[in-house]
């Protein structure tokens, strides 16, 4: 789809109306200049299609379709166009942080040139496997950490109980120490 015309308000610059047409609307301009051929001849992508839609903004700011021609004079789904080898790889700044290069493909769909990227599948699978393995190891580590913390609490409670018992024994010995001295003097 292509924007054929765009009418704006002279006051505030808001868009008042737009005419959107099929990208195969019209015919290509001549490639002949005053001194001969200016551009390289290529196959025409324009077929004189009349399909279009005209939308206008009303006073409430709502968009209203005022004219609609849906008849295309060409098939809507066409075969994919061949991608030039120079356009297959994206520039280096499109690489993901892990360094896996994305491959760029174009295809033709409903009159649009669509671009999508596909990552290297083997690397993605390996990354996914390693990520899953790391997540499993992290869960296992967290489980071990919880068990170790619970064990340490039990050991601490047991040592507190033992220290209380030892303290009671020491206190009892201190109480009986003077009595033992008295008994030893009486003998």
Secondary structure, DSSP 4 states (H G I P E B T S, - for coil): -EEEEEEE-TTT--EEEEEEE-TT-S-PPP-EETTEE-S------------EEEEEE-TTS-EEEEEEE---SS-SS-PPPPPPGGGTBPPGGGS-TT-PPEEEEEEEETTEEEEEEEE-HHHHHHHHHHHHHHHHHHHHHHHHHHHHHHHHHHHHHHHHHHHHHHHHHHHHHHHHHHHHHHHHHH-
